[in-house]
Amino acid sequence: MRLWTYRFKPVIDGHVIPVSLETSWTWSRLVVQPTDSGQAALTDRQDYLKDRYRLHEITLNRPYGTAGTQGTAGSGEPVCFLAGPRTAWSYGLKVMRGDQTLWQSHDDPHAYLPKMQDILTSRQDGGPVFESDRFKRNAPAIATDIALGLLFFVVGKTIDLRTAALVTAAVGLSLVPIQWLINQFAPRKFDLLGGLALFGVVMMLLSAGFSWYFESEFAVQLKATIMGSIAATCFAVDALAGGRVMARRLSTYMAYRDLNLQRLSIGMALCGYTMAGINLAVAVSLSKDAWLYYTTWGDFLVVIVLTQWALNWSRTAR
């Protein structure tokens, strides 16, 4: 799915040459349209899950006009269009003829290239950092987590937090036999529980027991802090063992290929403690409705940011 198209209009020797860069989560494509009506648009595409990350590059021998009518000194020489990341959220374009820069969209149009290469390039062999099979395999488990979060939000808003916690835990536990049936009889296997399925079941049981025993809604709000601290402590203990248990299982469902397991455990432990602290602060200082919105939407965004930090930090140092 295309997310955004960046458009540039470089002026080369008095001629405007339309250029666009189409971007997505997993690919990007540079399109250069020569002004010569007889030339088709040239494209350069790269897939982040398969290709080593690089600048987009397209070279035109005759970017405009026809032979004998160009009329500008040097205009018959090849022109190279180079597109790449300028920041984490924008791209820049540079047009060159040999070593001469003819046009550029910004002062340093490819300033973010080293950072993007560091993020998207494996530190083990220099190839693509992602394994597309793992990336796709995670989709059902991620969708399940989102669905459970929405269920908790809806029940919490319409009834109460204790009922929401019990219903969500019950639905989560019901996925265990469903997953077993899928593994036994489905022609196409897929995972609803993620890489730490057994650990997740234990945590859901503890969550259900906590929600059933404590009738206070405030106790339900504090549950995320307590459960998060327990999970973080488990990862911290695993880090002492070199990440050989929890981090190893978790890494099988990560798209990255160059993770340091001990660092992954440490990073996930720090994420867990941080999330537990934030939840405690929100539960104590804000209203129940504000906490409910945070735990459904804000918590999800914070998890994404912290987990990405943990993954980047845990990748093996060069």
N, C-alpha and C positions, 0 to 999 in steps of 0.2 A: 504494500500500500504506500503510495507516494504521500509524504508529509508536507513538503514545501519545495517550491521551485525558485531558485535565485536567478535573477535576470541581469545581464550586463550588456552594455552597448559600447564596446571599445571603438575608438576612432583610430583607424590605421591608415596613414597616408591620405587623410581626408575622406575615407570611406567608413561608414558605420557597419560593423559586422555583428549581428545578433548572436548572443551566447547565453545559454541557460544551463543551470546545474540542478538536476532533479535529485532530491534526497529522500531517503526512507530510513527506517530503523536499521536495516541490514544491507542496504546497497545505496549507491549513488551513480548518476550518469551525467556526463558532460555532453552537451549538444552544441555544435558550432554550425551555423548556417552561412555559407559563403554567399556573397551578393551576386555572384555569377549565376544566372538563372539555369544554366546548364549543369551546375554541380549540385548533387544531393547533400543533405545535411550529414555531417560526420559525427559519430558518437564514440564515447569511451566510457564503459561501465565497469564498476568493480563491486564484488560481493564481499562484504566484511567477514562472512562466515567461511569463505573459500579462498579468497585472494589475500596476499600480503598487502597491507595498507600502504598507499602511495599517493602522490599527486596525480590528478587527472591530466593527461597530456594529449593534445591533438595538434598535428602539424599540417598546414595547408601550403601546397606549392604555389597555388594561385588563389589567394583569398578573395579576390574581387576582379571584375572586368574580364576581358578576354585577351588572348595573346595579341600584342601589337597595339592595344588601346589603353594599357595601364598608365603610361605617360608620366610616372613619378619615379625619380631615381631610387633604385634599390627595391622597388615594389615587386619585382619579379622573383625575389629571393623568398625561400620558405619562411613562413611565420608560425611560431609555436605558441599555443594557448595552454597555460598552466593554471589549474584550479585546485584549491585545497582549503583547509580550515584556517580561518583567521582568528577565531575565538572558539570557545566550546559550543557556541550556538550560531555562528555565522561563517560564511565562506568568502574568499577573495579570489580575484583573477589577475594574472599577469600575462602580458603578451610580449613575446620576444622575437627578435630576428638576430640569430647568432647569439652573441653576448650582449647585445643592445636591448634594453627594455624600451619598448615602444609605448606601452600603456599599462597601467595597473590601477586596480580599484581602490587600493589603500596604500599607505606608506609601507606597511609590511603585510602583504596580503596572505602570507602563509605562516604567520607567527606561531600558530598552534599546532603545526604539523608534527614537531618532535613529541609533543604530549599525546597526540592522537596515535602516533606510531607506538608509543610506549604502552598505551591502553589496549590497542587492538593487535599488537604483535606479540607472539609467544616469546618468552625469554629463554626457552629451551632450545628452539631450533630456528627462530626467526620467521616461522610461518604464521598463519592466522591463529589468533589466540582462542577462538571459539571452536567448539565441536558442535556442528549443527544438529547432530542426532540427540545430543544431550539437551540442547536448547529446546528442541521440539518436544522431547520427552517430558519436560517440566510443565508444559502448558496445562494438562489436565489437573495437576496438583495445584498450580497457581490459581486456576479457575475455581477449584474447590475451596481454597482458602478465602477467596473473594466472596464466594457465595455464602460461606459460613459467617463472614463478617457482616454481610448485608442482612442475613437472617437475624443475627444478634441485634442489629440496629432496629429492624422493623418490630421485633417482639419487645425490645426494650422501650421503644416509643409508644407502643400500643397497650402494653400490659405493665410489666415492671422488670427491673434488671435481674432479679433472682430467677424469675421464670425464663427470661431470655438466656441466661447462662445455662440453666438446666436443659432447655430445648436445644440450644446449640451444641452442648456436650453430647446429648443423646443422638442428635443427627450425625455428629462427627464419629461417634462410636459405631453407628449403624453402617458407616462406610467400610468397617473392617470386614464383615462377612460379604459385603458387596465386592470388595477388592478380591477376596478369596474366590468368589464365583467368577469374576473376570479372569483371574489367573488360571482357573481350571477349565473354563468352557468357552471363553470368548475367542473368536478366530483371530482377533487383533488385540494384543495385550497393551494396556496403558495403566499408568499408576495414578491413583487418586490421593495417595497419602504422602508422597515424597520420599526422600532418601532415608529419613529417620522415622520410619513407620512405627516400629516398636516403641521408641522413645515418645513419639507423638501419642500413642495409645495410652501409655502410662500417664502422660501429662493430662490427657483428656479425662482419665479416671480421677486423678487428683482434683482437677477443675470441677468435675461433677460433684465429687464428695464435698468440696469446699462450699460450693453454691448451695447444696442441699442442707449442710449442717448450719451455716450461718444465714439467718433470715434477713439480716440487715442489708439494705441496698448499698450502704457505704462499704460493707464488707466485700460485696461483689466488686465495687470499684477498686478496692485494694487488692483484689485477687490477681490482677495483672502484674502488680508490683511483686507479690509473693511468688507467683509462678515464674515470672521473668527472672527473679533472683535465683530460684532453684535451677532453671535451665542454664543461666549464666554460670552458676557454680559447677554444674556438670561439665560445661565446656572448659572451665578453668582447670578442673581436675584432669580432664582429657589432655589439656595443653602440657601438664606436667609429665604425661606419658608420651609426649611427642605427637599428639593428635592421631593416635593409631586406631581409635575406636569411632568416636562421634564425628571428628573432622573427616576421617577417611570415608565414612558412609555418606556424609553430606557432600563431599567432593564428587561423588559419582553422579550427582544430579546438578553439578555446576557446569556451565558452558566453558569455563576457563580450563586450559590444559596444563598450566604451569603454577599450580598452587602449592605453597609450603604449608603442610598440614598443621604443624605446630603453631605457626602464625595464624592460620585460619581459626584454630581453637581459641587462641588469645583474642583475636579480633571479634569473634562471635561472643565471647564472654564479656568483653568491654561493651559491645552493643547491647547485650542483655541487661547489664547493670545500668547502663545509661537509660534504656527504655523504661526500666523499673523505676528509676528516679524521676523521670519526666512524668510518668503516670501518677506517681505519688503526689507530685507537686500540683498536677491538674486536678486530681481528686480532692485534695485538701483545700485548694484556693478557689476553685470554680464551682459552678452549680452542676447538678446531676445532668441536665440537658447538655451543658457545654462539654462535660466529660464524655457523654455519649457520642457527640459529634466528633470529638477528638479521637476516641478509641476506634471509631469506624473509618474516619477519613484522614485526620491528621497523623494518627499513629502509623497508618499505612505509608504515608509519604516519608515520615521520619525513618521507618524501617528500611525503605528503599535507599535513602541517602546513607545511612549507617552501614548497611550491608554492602553497598558498593564500595564504601571506604575500606571495610574489612577485606573485601576481595582484592582490591588494588594493593593494599598493604601486605597481604599474604602471598602475593605472587612472588616467586623466587627471585631474589636479587640477582642482577647481572654480574 
